[in-house]
Amino acid sequence: MLSGMYIHIPFCLNKCNYCDFLSFKSNSDDREKYVEALIKEINMYPKFPLETVYFGGGTPSLLTSEQVHKILSNLNIQHGAEVTLEVNPKTVDLDKFKLFRENGINRVSIGIQSFDDKMLKVLGRLHSSSQGEEAFYLARKAGFDNISLDLMFSLPNQTISDLKADLDKLFSLKPEHFSIYSLIWEEGTDFFSKLEAGIYKETDNDLEASMYELIIEEAKKHGYIHYEISNFCLPGKRAIHNTKYWKNEEYLGIGIGASGYYNNIRYKNVLSISEYYDKISDNLKPILEEEFVDTEEKEIYEYILGLRIIPDGITPKGKYINLCENLLEKGFLLKKDSRYILSQKGVLMANDVFDKFI
């Protein structure tokens, strides 16, 4: 049964130079209006017993704790549920963290991106390295015992030693979880324009592979489990909500531009805020597009997404057994009992492996 909900908060302090997410500036009235619309959209769906709720963005920490509470009070949240809020270090202080916790948030994901002040400026982040670190300590002081940090690598002109310095700082903090993504050059971003103008260059493939291997090696050394392509955790601290995506479980996506998977249909909400409000005021779900997932597509999704969970892997059926055996022979997969998991080579070439299932 469906047991997860993603809630998109599109508001940001500014647009980062690498970002193509659906986000824009706002004032307090904009945010209040949006929260009211979210609640109306939430009430268009059945009250599923939720094991996970994830506030993503944008910058969800721009909301007040009262607004977060108002949203959560319209949900059927189960005892022990994981309720995550993404945080920008510039938008929080100790009191705000405490209030978020008192109002139902029990996990925060802090957008650090880098501990290098020069790199943060290049990225267009408004916080400094010390403010990122301070946000982590404030969350701890407020009582959060499940904190994830988000970082990036393969950044413009970044060296292995730059990355090593970021990792050293990360592991000195010892968060329960961290995500680390290589830069994607998205069309329409400031970064992409500079790439086209020759101001920036893409990281050499071999260097990027070496960076990724360093991350895996250092994480293991510090007791972290590499449980998904870009995600690492201390034992027992996997991101439960995101794991639902990788297990191909259904979830509701609420808010402008949010994606969801419900009743065998993958859907995406409208991308225009005015259209979103129009649909909500007409008591219509603000869906832009839908795709029915048939049995065969569902199976393919399960294999591709399932392989992302590195320790678990997949148990293929039918023609996919031969495909997995072939990938095993080529060294992309390993066999663990009846399950196939990505090898180190497979992890490094994951997209090529996934393409074989399509």
N, C-alpha and C positions, 0 to 999 in steps of 0.2 A: 504493500500500500504506500501511496505517496506520503512522505514524512519530512520533506525539506522545503524551505522557502528562501529564495534569493530576493532581496529588496534593493532596487537601484536608486541611489541618491546622486543626482547628476551635478551637484553644485561643487565648485572648487574656488579657491582663493585666486588662482591664476592657471593658465594652461601651460603645462610643462613642455619643453622643447621637443620631446620624443613622443608625446602622447597623442593618440587618435581616439581615445575613449570618448563616449558621449558625456561631455561635461561643459559647464559654463558658469559664469559668475552669478551671484544672487544677493538679495538682501533678506532681512528677517521676514518681511511680508511674503516674499516669493516662497520661502521655505515653509512657512505656515500653510500657505495655499496648497503647496505640493503634498504636504503631510495629510491634509484633509482628503485630497484626491486619492492618495495611496490607500487610505482606510476604506474609501468607497470601492476601490478596485478589489481590495482584499475581501470585502464582503460580497463580491460577485461569485466567489468560489466557496465550496463546502468548507466547513471548519475541520480540516484534517488534523489529527493529533501529530504535532510537529516535534521531531527529535532534533532538528537543526534549523536555525534562522541565521542568515548571513546578510548584513548590511554592507553593500559594496558601492563603489563609485568610480569617479567623483570622490568627494570627501564627506563620508557620512558623519564624521566627528564635528562637522559644522552645525549639525542639528543640536538642539538643547536636549538635556536628559528627559525633560517633560515630553518633548515630541517623540523621543524614542519610546518612552513608557506608553504614550497614547497609542502608538502603532502596535506595540507588543500586547497591550491589553485587549486588542481585537483579534488575537490569535489564540489557538488552542495549543499552548506550549506544554509539553510533557515534563514531568519531574526529571531533572538530570539532563535536560536538553542542552546542546551546545549553541550558544547565542553569541555570534561574532560581530564586531564592529570594526571597520577599517578606520585607521586614525592617521591624520597628518600631524606631525609634531608641532606645527605652528598653531594648531587650533585647540590645544588642550593645556590644562594645568592640573594640579593635584585635586582641587575641588571637583573639577569636571569629571575626571576619572572616577572619583568616589561616587559621584551622582550617577554616572553611567552604570556603575556596578550595583548600586542600590536599586536602580530601575530596570534590572534584568539582564544586562550584558555580563557575560562571564568569560569572554575571550576577546582579546584585541589583537589586530594585525596592524603593526605600525610601519608606515611607508618610509623606510630609511633610505633606500636606493644606494647610498654610498656613505662612508664615514670620511670621505676626502672633500674638504671644503671647495677646492678648485673644481672637482668633478661635479659637485652639487650645483655650482654656478653654471657650468656647461649644460647640465640637465635642465636648468631653469627652476630648480627647487628653491623654495623660499626659506627653508630651515637650514641651520648650520649643523656641522657634525656634532658639536656639543649639545645643541638642542635636540637632535635625534637621540643621543645617548640619555639626555635628561628625561625625555619622554618615556623611555624604557624604565628608568628608575622611579619615575612618578607613578607609572602603572603598577609597578611592584609595591610601592608604598601604599597605594590605594587598595591593595589586596588581591590584584590579579595574579593568579598562579598558572595561567595558561596564556602565554604571550607568543605571538609570531612576529618575526621581523621580515620585511620584504627588501631584497637587494637586487642589484643588476650587475651584469658583467659584460665584457666585450664592448666597452664604451669607447668613444672616440679617443684615440691615442693612449688608451689604458695599457699598462704593462703588467706582466706577471707579478712584479714586486708591488705594484699598486693594488692588485687584487689580493695579494697575500696580506697586505696591511689591513684591508677591509675585513678579511677573514679573521685575522688575529683579534681585531676589535670585537667582531661578532661573537667569537667563541669566549672572549673574556666576559661577555655579558651573560652567556649561557641561557638564551631563551629556550622555551620548550620546543619551539618549531621555527624553521625559517624557510622561505621560498627565495630562490635566486634564478633570475631569468636573463638570458642573453638579449641584448638590444635587438629589436626588430625595426628596420628602417621603414616606417609607415608613410605612404604617400600623403601629402597634405600637411605634414608636420614641418616644423622649422629644421629639424635634423635632416629630413629628406631633401629639402631645398639646398642645404649646405653640402649634402652628398652630391647632388646633381651639379652644383657649382664648383665641385672639386676642393671645397674647403675641408671636408671630412672624407676619410676613406673607410670602407668596411674593414673590419678586423680580418687578417689573414686566417683562412680555415684551420691551418695547423696550430696557430697561436690560440684560436678560440677553443680548439679541442684540448690543448694543453691546459688552458684555464679551467675548463670543465673538469678535467681529470684531477687538477689540483683541488678544486672544491670538494669532489667526492672523497679524495684521499684525506684531506684535512678534517672533513666532517666525521669520517669514520674514526680518525685518531682521537677526536673529542667526544666520542660516544653517541654520535647521531646515526640514525638509520636512514639510508637513502631509499625512501619508500615509494617515491614517484619521480618521474624525470626531473622535475625542478623543485622538489619538496623533500625536506629532511626534518626528522623529529627525534626527540628523546624517546625512549621506550614508552609505549602506551599513549603517545601524544599526537597521533595522526590527526589531521584536520578531518573531522567526521563529515562536515558538510561537503567539502570538496571531494571526499572519497565517494559520496553518492553519485557525483558526476561520472567518476571513473568506473563505477560499478554499473553504469547505465541505468540508474534508478530514476524514477520520475520525481519531479520537483516543480513547484510553482515559481515563476519569475514575475515579480511585481514591479511596476514603475516604467517610466519612459525608457525604451530601448532594451528592456530586460528580455532575456530568453528563458523559456520554460519547456518542460516536457511532461505532458499530462494526457491521459487517455490514449496513449500511443501516438500522440501528435506533438511534434516539436514546433514551437511557435516563437515568434519574436514580436515584441510590442512596437508601436509606432515610435518614430525618431524625432518627431516635432512636438515640442511642449504644448503648442496651441492645439494641435490635433489630439494630443493626449487629454487635455482638459475638455475638449469638445466631446470626445467619446465618453468620458466619465460622466459629464453632465447629462448626456443622453442615455445613461445607464447601460452603456455598451462596453464590453471588454475591449481594451485599446490595442487589439491585435492587428499587426501589419501583415504578417504572412504565417502560413501554417504548412507543415509537411507531415503527411501520414507516414508512420514508420511501420512497414510490413515486417513479416516474420524474418525474411532473409536480411533486410537492412538492419533489423534489431540485432541479429546474430553478428553481423559485421561490426556494428557499433560496440557490441560486448567484447569482441576480440581486440579491436584497436584500443578501446579505452581500458580494457582489462590488463593489457600488456603494460600500460603505463604504471600500474601498481606493481613495482618491480619484485617485491618478495612473494607476491601472490600468483601473478601470471594468469594463464587461461587453461581450460580443459576443452580443446577443440572437438568438434564432431564432423562426421562425413568427410567431404573433400578437404576440409581445413586441417585434418590430421596429416595428410600428405604434404600440405604446404608447410606446416610446422616442422615436419621431419626434414624437409628440404632446407629450411632456415636453420635447423639444428646442425645439419651436415656442414653448412657454410659458416657456422660459428656465431650466428646472430642470436640463437636461442640456446638455453640449457634446459635439461629435463629434470624436474623435481617430482618424483612419484609419477602421477599421471598428468602433471601440469607442466606447461612450458613457460619459462620466464626469460626475460631479456638477459643476454650475456653482457659483459662489459663492452664488447664490440657492438652488440645490439643497442645498448643504451646510447653509445656515441653516434650510431646511425639510425636512431629510432624512427625518424620520418620515412626513411627508405623501407624499413621493416613494415611500418603501418601501410604504406602504399601497396604492398603485396596482397593485402586483404581486400583491396577495393576492386 
